Amino acid sequence: MDLVAALLPGAVPGWAALLLIAASWFTSAFTAAFGLGGGIAMLALLGTFLPVSALIPVHGAVQLGSNTGRAWHQRAHIRYAIATPFLIGSVAGAAVGALLVVQLPDAFLKLALGIFIIAITWTRIPGMENLRGAGVAAGSGIIALANMFFGATGPLLSAFFAQIIPEDRKALIATHAAGMTVQHLFKVIAFMIAGFAFAEWLPLIAAMIAAGYLGTLVGSRLLDSMPEERFRFWFRIVVTALALDLMRRGAMALI
């Protein structure tokens, strides 16, 4: 247990490190099977044990590794015609967001984002499945811009990709993993520039990434055996649950 405790700096107990590593396996398996949800669950669990100053950068690094592993394992299903303009749009959106100094009300953002996510999850926008090139770049730019003001844009990105890829669950999850890899890479680079000391957290981050990749293997098998219609139903349920929780937190902040 003392060896396990060495994975964490400070006085965090060894059992906490084991719990976080096991949770990384489970949340990665869940995300590989259903497309999202694991990252938010991991953020909540990390918040129980990590200091606030380390929470977002460590979570970003773990999610970068997790999404990279999922994108690599499912690389045959990535829609590169979508992923490439998404990368371009994300860079542009993040750059524009970095230049803006206006601070939007967090509570109203949560409510608006939650309502919008539910709306596009349960309705089809005509022509979205044919969106490519400049259209994808514009959409990803808006999402990247929103991410500069409000970090939890994973459900929004999932709902956006679900509109563009309505017929292939494997392509949806693989392309989403590639997109989230880009977003988390930007986040980690930003924290490195800001001077966050990733080195002392690397043993824990590496162990969680390794466990997460094993979880991805299991979740991918579940995805392979899941009928398309059943996947789409549970995908909408998970996205809706996350959006409702987003709206709840926004409403609580207004009280």
C-alpha positions as a LaTeX table, in Angstrom:
\begin{tabular}{lrrr}
\hline
Residue & $x$ (\AA) & $y$ (\AA) & $z$ (\AA) \\
\hline
Met1 & 0.00 & 0.00 & 0.00 \\
Asp2 & 2.91 & 2.35 & 0.67 \\
Leu3 & 4.06 & 1.78 & $-2.91$ \\
Val4 & 0.60 & 2.63 & $-4.20$ \\
Ala5 & 0.49 & 5.75 & $-2.03$ \\
Ala6 & 3.67 & 6.91 & $-3.75$ \\
Leu7 & 1.62 & 7.39 & $-6.92$ \\
Leu8 & 0.07 & 10.44 & $-5.28$ \\
Pro9 & 1.93 & 13.44 & $-3.96$ \\
Gly10 & 1.16 & 14.60 & $-0.46$ \\
Ala11 & $-0.83$ & 12.69 & 2.13 \\
Val12 & $-3.49$ & 11.06 & $-0.10$ \\
Pro13 & $-3.84$ & 7.44 & 1.07 \\
Gly14 & $-2.87$ & 4.47 & $-1.06$ \\
Trp15 & $-6.41$ & 3.11 & $-1.17$ \\
Ala16 & $-7.48$ & 6.33 & $-2.92$ \\
Ala17 & $-4.94$ & 5.71 & $-5.69$ \\
Leu18 & $-6.25$ & 2.16 & $-6.15$ \\
Leu19 & $-9.83$ & 3.43 & $-6.26$ \\
Leu20 & $-8.98$ & 6.06 & $-8.87$ \\
Ile21 & $-7.12$ & 3.53 & $-11.05$ \\
Ala22 & $-10.05$ & 1.08 & $-10.84$ \\
Ala23 & $-12.50$ & 3.88 & $-11.60$ \\
Ser24 & $-10.47$ & 4.82 & $-14.68$ \\
Trp25 & $-11.00$ & 1.27 & $-15.99$ \\
Phe26 & $-14.75$ & 1.42 & $-15.38$ \\
Thr27 & $-15.36$ & 4.92 & $-16.74$ \\
Ser28 & $-13.31$ & 4.22 & $-19.88$ \\
Ala29 & $-15.27$ & 1.02 & $-20.50$ \\
Phe30 & $-18.53$ & 2.92 & $-20.08$ \\
Thr31 & $-17.45$ & 5.68 & $-22.47$ \\
Ala32 & $-16.19$ & 3.19 & $-25.07$ \\
Ala33 & $-19.58$ & 1.46 & $-25.00$ \\
Phe34 & $-21.92$ & 4.45 & $-24.81$ \\
Gly35 & $-19.86$ & 7.37 & $-26.12$ \\
Leu36 & $-19.73$ & 9.65 & $-23.07$ \\
Gly37 & $-20.39$ & 9.95 & $-19.34$ \\
Gly38 & $-17.16$ & 8.49 & $-18.01$ \\
Gly39 & $-15.22$ & 11.74 & $-18.09$ \\
Ile40 & $-17.74$ & 13.61 & $-15.96$ \\
Ala41 & $-17.93$ & 10.73 & $-13.47$ \\
Met42 & $-14.13$ & 10.69 & $-13.25$ \\
Leu43 & $-14.05$ & 14.44 & $-12.64$ \\
Ala44 & $-16.46$ & 14.06 & $-9.72$ \\
Leu45 & $-14.40$ & 11.25 & $-8.20$ \\
Leu46 & $-11.08$ & 13.07 & $-8.61$ \\
Gly47 & $-12.65$ & 16.07 & $-6.89$ \\
Thr48 & $-13.09$ & 13.93 & $-3.77$ \\
Phe49 & $-9.36$ & 13.27 & $-3.33$ \\
Leu50 & $-7.37$ & 15.89 & $-5.25$ \\
Pro51 & $-6.73$ & 19.50 & $-4.27$ \\
Val52 & $-8.68$ & 22.04 & $-6.32$ \\
Ser53 & $-5.50$ & 23.37 & $-7.92$ \\
Ala54 & $-4.69$ & 19.94 & $-9.40$ \\
Leu55 & $-8.20$ & 18.74 & $-10.25$ \\
Ile56 & $-8.70$ & 20.17 & $-13.76$ \\
Pro57 & $-5.14$ & 19.69 & $-15.08$ \\
Val58 & $-4.88$ & 16.09 & $-13.80$ \\
His59 & $-8.35$ & 15.28 & $-15.13$ \\
Gly60 & $-7.39$ & 16.81 & $-18.48$ \\
Ala61 & $-4.22$ & 14.71 & $-18.69$ \\
Val62 & $-6.05$ & 11.49 & $-17.78$ \\
Gln63 & $-8.81$ & 12.22 & $-20.30$ \\
Leu64 & $-6.22$ & 13.05 & $-22.95$ \\
Gly65 & $-4.68$ & 9.61 & $-22.47$ \\
Ser66 & $-8.06$ & 7.87 & $-22.27$ \\
Asn67 & $-9.44$ & 9.48 & $-25.43$ \\
Thr68 & $-6.17$ & 8.96 & $-27.30$ \\
Gly69 & $-6.27$ & 5.27 & $-26.42$ \\
Arg70 & $-9.90$ & 4.97 & $-27.48$ \\
Ala71 & $-9.27$ & 6.84 & $-30.74$ \\
Trp72 & $-6.27$ & 4.61 & $-31.50$ \\
His73 & $-8.12$ & 1.38 & $-30.71$ \\
Gln74 & $-11.12$ & 2.42 & $-32.80$ \\
Arg75 & $-9.10$ & 4.30 & $-35.45$ \\
Ala76 & $-10.53$ & 2.24 & $-38.30$ \\
His77 & $-13.93$ & 3.84 & $-37.64$ \\
Ile78 & $-12.83$ & 7.50 & $-37.38$ \\
Arg79 & $-14.48$ & 9.72 & $-40.00$ \\
Tyr80 & $-11.45$ & 11.75 & $-41.03$ \\
Ala81 & $-13.60$ & 13.91 & $-43.30$ \\
Ile82 & $-15.14$ & 15.15 & $-40.05$ \\
Ala83 & $-12.12$ & 14.93 & $-37.72$ \\
Thr84 & $-9.82$ & 17.09 & $-39.87$ \\
Pro85 & $-12.08$ & 20.16 & $-40.21$ \\
Phe86 & $-13.01$ & 19.68 & $-36.55$ \\
Leu87 & $-9.34$ & 20.15 & $-35.65$ \\
Ile88 & $-9.12$ & 23.32 & $-37.73$ \\
Gly89 & $-12.30$ & 24.75 & $-36.25$ \\
Ser90 & $-11.23$ & 23.90 & $-32.71$ \\
Val91 & $-7.95$ & 25.77 & $-33.10$ \\
Ala92 & $-9.76$ & 28.82 & $-34.48$ \\
Gly93 & $-12.46$ & 28.74 & $-31.81$ \\
Ala94 & $-9.97$ & 28.38 & $-28.97$ \\
Ala95 & $-7.89$ & 31.25 & $-30.36$ \\
Val96 & $-10.89$ & 33.55 & $-30.60$ \\
Gly97 & $-12.04$ & 32.57 & $-27.11$ \\
Ala98 & $-8.62$ & 33.36 & $-25.66$ \\
Leu99 & $-8.91$ & 36.91 & $-27.01$ \\
Leu100 & $-12.31$ & 37.60 & $-25.49$ \\
Val101 & $-12.44$ & 39.14 & $-22.05$ \\
Val102 & $-16.21$ & 39.10 & $-21.54$ \\
Gln103 & $-17.36$ & 36.84 & $-18.73$ \\
Leu104 & $-20.76$ & 35.27 & $-19.30$ \\
Pro105 & $-22.97$ & 34.23 & $-16.33$ \\
Asp106 & $-22.09$ & 30.62 & $-15.54$ \\
Ala107 & $-25.58$ & 29.73 & $-14.27$ \\
Phe108 & $-27.32$ & 30.94 & $-17.43$ \\
Leu109 & $-24.73$ & 29.15 & $-19.57$ \\
Lys110 & $-25.49$ & 25.86 & $-17.82$ \\
Leu111 & $-29.23$ & 26.26 & $-18.31$ \\
Ala112 & $-28.95$ & 27.32 & $-21.95$ \\
Leu113 & $-26.43$ & 24.62 & $-22.80$ \\
Gly114 & $-28.53$ & 21.91 & $-21.12$ \\
Ile115 & $-31.68$ & 22.92 & $-22.98$ \\
Phe116 & $-29.82$ & 23.10 & $-26.30$ \\
Ile117 & $-28.21$ & 19.67 & $-25.80$ \\
Ile118 & $-31.58$ & 18.02 & $-25.07$ \\
Ala119 & $-33.16$ & 19.73 & $-28.09$ \\
Ile120 & $-30.57$ & 18.50 & $-30.60$ \\
Thr121 & $-30.38$ & 15.05 & $-28.97$ \\
Trp122 & $-34.07$ & 14.24 & $-29.45$ \\
Thr123 & $-34.67$ & 16.01 & $-32.78$ \\
Arg124 & $-33.09$ & 15.62 & $-36.18$ \\
Ile125 & $-31.74$ & 18.74 & $-37.89$ \\
Pro126 & $-32.32$ & 18.26 & $-41.64$ \\
Gly127 & $-29.12$ & 18.03 & $-43.67$ \\
Met128 & $-26.77$ & 17.64 & $-40.69$ \\
Glu129 & $-25.73$ & 14.15 & $-41.79$ \\
Asn130 & $-24.29$ & 15.75 & $-44.95$ \\
Leu131 & $-22.31$ & 18.38 & $-43.06$ \\
Arg132 & $-18.63$ & 18.32 & $-43.96$ \\
Gly133 & $-15.67$ & 20.66 & $-44.41$ \\
Ala134 & $-16.48$ & 24.27 & $-43.58$ \\
Gly135 & $-19.71$ & 23.30 & $-41.80$ \\
Val136 & $-17.93$ & 20.96 & $-39.40$ \\
Ala137 & $-15.17$ & 23.52 & $-38.86$ \\
Ala138 & $-17.74$ & 26.19 & $-38.01$ \\
Gly139 & $-19.56$ & 23.90 & $-35.57$ \\
Ser140 & $-16.37$ & 22.79 & $-33.86$ \\
Gly141 & $-15.23$ & 26.41 & $-33.64$ \\
Ile142 & $-18.42$ & 27.31 & $-31.78$ \\
Ile143 & $-17.96$ & 24.36 & $-29.41$ \\
Ala144 & $-14.30$ & 25.27 & $-28.78$ \\
Leu145 & $-15.36$ & 28.86 & $-28.13$ \\
Ala146 & $-17.99$ & 27.66 & $-25.66$ \\
Asn147 & $-15.33$ & 25.52 & $-23.99$ \\
Met148 & $-13.35$ & 28.69 & $-23.19$ \\
Phe149 & $-16.27$ & 29.97 & $-21.11$ \\
Phe150 & $-17.70$ & 26.68 & $-19.89$ \\
Gly151 & $-15.58$ & 23.53 & $-19.67$ \\
Ala152 & $-18.14$ & 20.69 & $-19.71$ \\
Thr153 & $-18.81$ & 20.62 & $-23.45$ \\
Gly154 & $-18.44$ & 16.84 & $-23.87$ \\
Pro155 & $-22.22$ & 16.23 & $-24.08$ \\
Leu156 & $-22.55$ & 19.12 & $-26.57$ \\
Leu157 & $-19.83$ & 17.62 & $-28.77$ \\
Ser158 & $-21.49$ & 14.19 & $-28.55$ \\
Ala159 & $-24.86$ & 15.61 & $-29.57$ \\
Phe160 & $-23.21$ & 17.52 & $-32.45$ \\
Phe161 & $-21.45$ & 14.41 & $-33.77$ \\
Ala162 & $-24.62$ & 12.31 & $-33.33$ \\
Gln163 & $-26.37$ & 14.67 & $-35.77$ \\
Ile164 & $-23.57$ & 14.31 & $-38.32$ \\
Ile165 & $-23.14$ & 10.52 & $-37.87$ \\
Pro166 & $-26.67$ & 9.16 & $-37.33$ \\
Glu167 & $-26.17$ & 5.68 & $-38.75$ \\
Asp168 & $-22.91$ & 4.22 & $-37.38$ \\
Arg169 & $-22.37$ & 3.96 & $-33.60$ \\
Lys170 & $-18.73$ & 2.87 & $-34.02$ \\
Ala171 & $-17.90$ & 5.87 & $-36.20$ \\
Leu172 & $-19.69$ & 8.16 & $-33.73$ \\
Ile173 & $-17.68$ & 7.00 & $-30.72$ \\
Ala174 & $-14.35$ & 6.82 & $-32.57$ \\
Thr175 & $-14.73$ & 10.29 & $-34.10$ \\
His176 & $-15.90$ & 11.70 & $-30.77$ \\
Ala177 & $-12.80$ & 10.23 & $-29.11$ \\
Ala178 & $-10.60$ & 11.92 & $-31.71$ \\
Gly179 & $-12.38$ & 15.22 & $-31.13$ \\
Met180 & $-12.07$ & 15.01 & $-27.35$ \\
Thr181 & $-8.38$ & 14.16 & $-27.74$ \\
Val182 & $-7.90$ & 17.49 & $-29.50$ \\
Gln183 & $-9.83$ & 19.43 & $-26.86$ \\
His184 & $-7.99$ & 17.85 & $-23.92$ \\
Leu185 & $-4.64$ & 18.32 & $-25.66$ \\
Phe186 & $-5.30$ & 22.06 & $-25.84$ \\
Lys187 & $-6.25$ & 22.05 & $-22.17$ \\
Val188 & $-3.07$ & 20.21 & $-21.06$ \\
Ile189 & $-0.87$ & 22.50 & $-23.15$ \\
Ala190 & $-2.53$ & 25.53 & $-21.56$ \\
Phe191 & $-1.83$ & 24.21 & $-18.05$ \\
Met192 & 1.78 & 23.40 & $-18.98$ \\
Ile193 & 2.26 & 26.96 & $-20.20$ \\
Ala194 & 0.67 & 28.20 & $-16.97$ \\
Gly195 & 3.30 & 26.25 & $-15.01$ \\
Phe196 & 1.34 & 23.36 & $-13.50$ \\
Ala197 & 3.72 & 20.71 & $-12.11$ \\
Phe198 & 2.57 & 17.61 & $-13.99$ \\
Ala199 & 5.75 & 15.68 & $-13.09$ \\
Glu200 & 4.70 & 14.84 & $-9.53$ \\
Trp201 & 1.36 & 13.50 & $-10.79$ \\
Leu202 & 2.76 & 11.46 & $-13.69$ \\
Pro203 & 2.84 & 8.05 & $-11.92$ \\
Leu204 & $-0.85$ & 8.29 & $-11.05$ \\
Ile205 & $-1.79$ & 9.71 & $-14.45$ \\
Ala206 & 0.12 & 6.93 & $-16.25$ \\
Ala207 & $-1.50$ & 4.20 & $-14.13$ \\
Met208 & $-4.97$ & 5.63 & $-14.74$ \\
Ile209 & $-4.34$ & 5.89 & $-18.48$ \\
Ala210 & $-3.14$ & 2.28 & $-18.62$ \\
Ala211 & $-6.20$ & 1.08 & $-16.68$ \\
Gly212 & $-8.39$ & 3.22 & $-18.90$ \\
Tyr213 & $-7.05$ & 1.59 & $-22.05$ \\
Leu214 & $-7.89$ & $-1.86$ & $-20.64$ \\
Gly215 & $-11.37$ & $-0.55$ & $-19.94$ \\
Thr216 & $-11.61$ & 0.69 & $-23.53$ \\
Leu217 & $-10.92$ & $-2.85$ & $-24.78$ \\
Val218 & $-13.82$ & $-4.21$ & $-22.72$ \\
Gly219 & $-16.18$ & $-1.37$ & $-23.63$ \\
Ser220 & $-15.38$ & $-1.72$ & $-27.33$ \\
Arg221 & $-16.40$ & $-5.39$ & $-27.20$ \\
Leu222 & $-19.73$ & $-4.39$ & $-25.65$ \\
Leu223 & $-20.18$ & $-1.78$ & $-28.38$ \\
Asp224 & $-19.53$ & $-4.40$ & $-31.08$ \\
Ser225 & $-22.29$ & $-6.63$ & $-29.72$ \\
Met226 & $-24.84$ & $-3.85$ & $-29.17$ \\
Pro227 & $-27.50$ & $-3.32$ & $-31.86$ \\
Glu228 & $-27.49$ & 0.16 & $-33.42$ \\
Glu229 & $-31.03$ & 0.97 & $-32.28$ \\
Arg230 & $-30.32$ & 0.01 & $-28.66$ \\
Phe231 & $-27.10$ & 2.03 & $-28.66$ \\
Arg232 & $-28.89$ & 5.13 & $-29.96$ \\
Phe233 & $-31.56$ & 4.83 & $-27.27$ \\
Trp234 & $-29.10$ & 4.54 & $-24.39$ \\
Phe235 & $-26.87$ & 7.20 & $-25.94$ \\
Arg236 & $-29.78$ & 9.66 & $-25.84$ \\
Ile237 & $-30.61$ & 8.65 & $-22.27$ \\
Val238 & $-27.04$ & 9.27 & $-21.06$ \\
Val239 & $-26.76$ & 12.61 & $-22.91$ \\
Thr240 & $-30.15$ & 13.72 & $-21.54$ \\
Ala241 & $-29.20$ & 12.77 & $-17.97$ \\
Leu242 & $-26.00$ & 14.80 & $-18.22$ \\
Ala243 & $-27.87$ & 17.77 & $-19.72$ \\
Leu244 & $-30.51$ & 17.65 & $-16.98$ \\
Asp245 & $-27.79$ & 17.63 & $-14.32$ \\
Leu246 & $-26.24$ & 20.61 & $-16.07$ \\
Met247 & $-29.55$ & 22.47 & $-15.90$ \\
Arg248 & $-29.98$ & 21.49 & $-12.25$ \\
Arg249 & $-26.63$ & 22.99 & $-11.33$ \\
Gly250 & $-27.46$ & 26.13 & $-13.28$ \\
Ala251 & $-30.81$ & 26.48 & $-11.55$ \\
Met252 & $-29.25$ & 25.91 & $-8.11$ \\
Ala253 & $-26.72$ & 28.66 & $-8.80$ \\
Leu254 & $-29.57$ & 31.10 & $-9.49$ \\
Ile255 & $-31.32$ & 30.39 & $-6.19$ \\
\hline
\end{tabular}
